[in-house]
Amino acid sequence: MPGLILPETPEWAHPVWHLFVIRHLKRDALQKHLAEEGVETLIHYPVPPHRSEAYSEQGAGSVSLQNTEELADTVLSLPIGPHLDNRSQNHVIKTIRWFCLNN
């Protein structure tokens, strides 16, 4: 899908997901579109940790950490868990697919 970055796992890994985090350069617009379609999402760490108030005393806010800042701007946690039936999963997939193909 254009603009969509999915999590990658090595072949040897057997992840047990508690979060399913995707990335998209138009994350805010994607989140809005998903909300309009009834899909709840979360943004974990919308502020890069080094720029958060928790680290303000260390003076790290003036440092540029490009990867961390990019992740803070692009990550989006999708719904995941046993409460999602196949229909709900397909709705999330179709909604994201539509957004990626039309934006």
trRosetta pair geometry for C-beta under 8 A, 3 or more apart (Angstrom, degrees):
i j d omega theta_ij theta_ji phi_ij phi_ji
1 4 3.9 19 86 26 113 131
1 96 7.1 17 -169 137 172 95
1 97 6.2 -122 -105 -119 130 61
1 100 3.9 22 176 137 112 163
1 101 7.2 -83 -145 -50 89 75
2 100 5.2 154 58 173 71 92
2 101 6.9 116 28 -92 110 42
3 24 5.3 53 144 -148 98 87
3 25 5.6 -98 -152 26 101 97
3 26 6.4 0 178 17 147 99
3 100 5.6 -165 54 -137 101 88
3 103 7.2 -59 28 91 161 97
4 22 6.3 -25 -163 -179 89 125
4 23 7.6 134 -165 76 43 56
4 24 5.6 -18 -103 -90 57 99
4 96 6.8 83 -107 166 142 112
4 100 5.1 -38 -31 -103 117 140
5 22 6.5 147 77 -174 58 70
5 23 3.9 -16 61 62 113 104
5 24 7.0 -173 19 -69 78 48
5 74 7.5 32 37 150 124 130
6 22 5.8 -30 -105 -119 52 92
7 20 7.0 -125 4 -155 132 64
7 21 6.2 85 -60 65 116 72
7 22 7.2 -99 -25 -89 78 52
9 13 4.5 -119 177 77 104 129
9 15 5.3 -115 -108 -21 148 122
10 13 4.8 96 59 -7 79 107
17 20 5.4 30 -179 -70 141 83
17 80 5.7 -82 126 169 121 153
18 80 7.5 149 177 94 20 128
19 44 7.1 -16 -146 -16 155 148
19 77 5.1 -58 -164 -134 104 119
19 80 6.7 146 -144 35 22 138
20 77 6.7 114 67 -158 50 66
20 78 4.8 -47 88 57 104 99
20 79 7.9 -10 45 81 115 24
20 80 4.3 128 -3 -59 112 137
21 44 7.2 -69 -102 32 128 119
21 75 5.3 -6 -175 -163 115 104
21 76 6.9 149 -154 72 66 34
21 77 5.1 -35 -94 -92 77 69
21 78 7.5 179 -93 8 26 76
22 75 7.5 148 81 -150 36 54
22 76 5.5 -26 65 65 83 90
22 78 6.2 43 -1 -26 108 114
22 96 7.7 43 71 -141 174 146
23 27 7.3 -53 -162 -80 50 114
23 71 7.4 -74 -109 -128 125 61
23 74 4.3 38 -161 137 93 112
23 75 5.6 -36 -95 -90 80 53
23 76 7.2 148 -101 16 29 80
24 27 4.9 144 72 -78 84 64
24 30 5.0 54 81 -13 153 155
24 74 6.0 179 57 -164 31 86
24 76 6.5 -17 23 9 101 128
24 100 7.6 -117 -124 -93 129 94
25 74 6.1 -25 -90 -113 37 112
26 29 4.3 -33 165 43 104 117
26 30 5.7 115 104 -27 82 93
26 103 5.8 -118 69 140 165 136
27 30 5.6 -60 -145 38 29 111
27 31 6.1 30 158 -21 66 106
27 43 7.5 93 155 -104 129 119
27 73 6.7 162 24 150 136 55
27 74 5.1 177 -44 -141 131 38
27 75 7.1 26 -123 49 149 21
27 76 5.2 -180 -152 -46 101 115
28 31 5.7 -50 -146 35 30 112
28 32 6.4 32 153 -19 63 104
29 32 5.6 -51 -148 35 33 113
29 33 6.4 34 152 -19 65 105
29 99 7.7 161 122 -164 92 120
29 103 6.5 164 119 -151 137 155
30 33 5.7 -54 -148 37 32 112
30 34 6.3 32 154 -19 66 105
30 76 6.4 -112 94 -28 121 171
30 96 7.1 37 -161 -126 114 77
30 99 5.4 109 -121 150 80 155
30 103 7.8 -149 -73 52 80 160
31 34 5.7 -53 -147 37 31 111
31 35 6.4 33 153 -20 64 106
31 41 5.3 -123 -131 68 88 137
31 43 7.1 -31 -94 -51 154 108
31 76 5.8 -153 -73 -127 99 130
32 35 5.7 -55 -150 35 30 113
32 36 6.4 32 152 -20 64 105
33 36 5.7 -54 -150 35 32 113
33 37 6.5 17 154 -7 64 110
33 95 6.9 166 133 173 99 99
33 98 8.0 -155 165 91 135 102
33 99 4.9 135 99 -96 161 126
34 37 5.8 -68 -151 47 32 104
34 39 3.9 -75 180 75 92 114
34 40 7.8 -157 134 -38 109 5
34 41 5.5 55 96 -20 147 124
34 92 7.5 29 -139 -136 111 75
34 95 5.8 105 -111 134 69 135
34 96 7.3 14 -84 -72 108 75
34 99 7.7 -46 -52 -38 77 151
35 38 7.7 64 -175 -60 31 12
35 39 6.8 -94 -72 64 29 63
35 40 7.2 57 -106 -101 73 44
35 41 7.3 -95 -59 21 82 95
37 91 7.3 -179 151 168 115 100
37 95 4.6 175 95 -123 164 136
38 91 7.7 -31 77 153 106 139
39 78 7.7 -23 169 -147 120 83
39 79 6.6 -127 -164 -4 84 120
39 91 7.0 -177 -73 122 111 102
39 92 5.4 124 -125 -106 138 81
39 95 5.9 -175 -12 69 145 163
40 79 6.1 81 68 -66 81 112
41 76 5.4 -1 175 -180 138 99
41 77 6.1 152 -170 76 77 58
41 78 6.0 -33 -114 -102 96 44
41 79 7.2 -97 -88 -34 57 73
42 76 7.8 146 75 -164 39 56
42 77 4.4 -18 64 60 88 117
43 46 4.6 58 124 -74 124 99
43 75 6.6 122 -146 92 75 81
43 76 6.2 -39 -92 -109 77 59
43 77 7.0 -179 -88 12 24 89
44 75 6.7 -57 54 117 80 130
44 77 5.7 62 -12 -30 102 130
45 48 7.2 53 164 -111 104 27
45 49 6.5 -33 -148 -54 124 81
45 71 7.7 10 99 120 121 104
45 72 5.9 -94 130 -110 88 86
45 75 7.4 28 66 61 93 140
46 72 6.1 91 -177 -172 27 88
47 51 5.5 -123 174 88 94 101
47 52 5.0 120 109 -84 121 83
47 72 6.2 10 -171 -158 8 138
48 51 4.6 67 66 17 91 107
48 52 7.2 -144 92 -30 43 83
48 65 6.4 167 178 67 145 112
48 68 4.5 90 -145 138 118 104
48 69 5.0 -45 -57 -87 145 58
48 71 7.6 103 -103 65 89 89
48 72 4.4 -102 -63 -32 71 149
49 52 5.4 -43 -149 6 37 120
49 54 7.3 -46 -162 64 76 119
49 55 6.4 75 153 -9 73 139
49 68 6.8 -85 31 -168 85 133
50 55 5.7 -78 -138 92 39 154
50 60 4.0 -108 -163 140 93 121
50 61 6.6 174 141 -81 74 40
50 63 5.9 -67 160 66 143 110
50 65 5.6 101 25 8 148 135
50 68 6.4 72 12 113 111 158
51 55 7.7 17 4 65 9 113
51 60 7.4 -114 -63 109 40 89
51 61 4.9 89 -124 -125 60 79
51 69 7.8 67 -14 -97 135 91
52 55 5.7 76 65 20 79 92
52 56 7.5 -103 109 -42 44 82
53 56 5.2 -21 -152 -23 45 123
55 58 5.0 -46 -175 34 80 117
55 60 4.9 -28 144 40 124 126
55 61 7.2 156 100 -48 94 79
56 59 7.9 47 174 -66 39 31
56 61 6.2 14 -118 -30 64 128
59 62 6.3 -26 172 20 78 108
59 63 8.0 90 127 -23 70 98
60 63 5.2 -48 -165 22 61 120
64 69 7.2 -39 -162 -17 69 143
65 68 4.0 17 115 29 117 120
65 69 6.0 144 82 -21 67 90
66 69 5.9 -62 -144 39 26 109
66 70 6.2 26 159 -19 65 108
67 70 5.8 -56 -146 36 29 111
67 71 6.4 30 156 -19 64 105
68 71 5.8 -54 -149 35 30 111
68 72 6.5 31 153 -20 63 106
69 72 5.7 -52 -149 34 32 113
69 73 6.6 24 154 -13 63 109
70 73 5.8 -65 -152 41 31 107
70 74 6.0 -2 162 2 69 122
71 74 6.2 -79 -136 49 26 93
71 75 5.4 23 179 -31 73 116
72 75 7.1 -33 -108 20 17 105
78 92 6.1 100 -169 -175 122 138
78 96 8.0 -31 -102 -61 135 139
79 84 5.9 136 128 -75 111 131
79 88 7.5 -68 99 153 141 118
79 92 6.4 -139 46 -87 103 146
80 84 7.0 -68 -139 2 24 141
81 84 6.0 112 66 -3 63 96
84 88 4.5 -129 -155 91 78 127
84 89 5.3 98 150 -59 117 84
84 92 7.8 -18 -153 -9 137 135
85 88 5.2 96 52 10 67 102
85 89 7.1 -127 102 -4 34 92
86 89 5.6 -56 -146 38 33 113
86 90 6.1 32 157 -18 67 107
87 90 5.9 -57 -149 38 28 110
87 91 6.5 33 151 -24 62 105
88 91 5.5 -51 -150 30 33 116
88 92 6.7 33 153 -18 64 101
89 92 5.9 -54 -155 33 33 110
89 93 6.4 29 151 -16 66 108
90 93 5.5 -54 -145 40 34 113
90 94 6.0 32 158 -17 69 108
91 94 6.0 -56 -142 40 27 107
91 95 6.1 28 158 -21 63 110
92 95 5.9 -59 -148 36 26 111
92 96 6.4 21 157 -14 63 108
93 96 6.1 -60 -149 39 27 106
93 97 6.1 28 154 -20 65 111
94 97 5.5 -54 -142 38 30 114
94 98 6.3 35 157 -23 65 104
95 98 5.9 -50 -149 32 28 111
95 99 6.6 27 153 -17 61 106
96 99 5.7 -57 -151 37 33 112
96 100 6.2 28 156 -17 68 108
97 100 5.9 -58 -146 38 28 108
97 101 6.2 16 161 -10 64 113
98 101 6.2 -69 -148 43 25 103
98 102 5.9 -6 165 5 65 123
99 102 6.3 -81 -141 51 22 94
99 103 5.6 -10 176 3 67 125
100 103 6.8 -66 -119 44 18 94
